[in-house]
Amino acid sequence: MALNLEKTVKDWIDADPNGDGLTAYLEVPADRPQRFVTIERVGGRELEYSSRPTIAVQVWAETRWQAAQLATGQVLPRLLDLDLLDSIAAVTVESVIDFPDPGPPPQPRYQITIQLDAATQ
């Protein structure tokens, strides 16, 4: 059975003991919380025994400052620990950017792009 790495990242963020109730979603929820995270595969490669997806992790909050603090202070350190999972060999952070959602309504958002190196079997 193939490993769904988007769900793996979502579950990892949701299980953060320091997460303070922060929830990750695989798509933007219809009833948006004030702060939340979305996970989306945006590229990568599939090989016979490994997967190297590029994943966009978007951190949404009430202000740009809150989105930046949440992204760099809480979510990014958690993502860097993904290699503690048996199926993940490495995590590479490709970028951390201010990426506001133009709306409507507009909402502050930061995006962290990571590449995973994972075993598929």
Secondary structure, DSSP 8 states (H G I E B T S, - for coil): ----HHHHHHHHHHT-TT-TT--EESS--SS--SSEEEEEEEEEEE-SSEEEEEEEEEEE-SSHHHHHHHIIIIIHHHHHTGGGSTTEEEEEEEEEEE--B--SS-B-EEEEEEEEEEE--
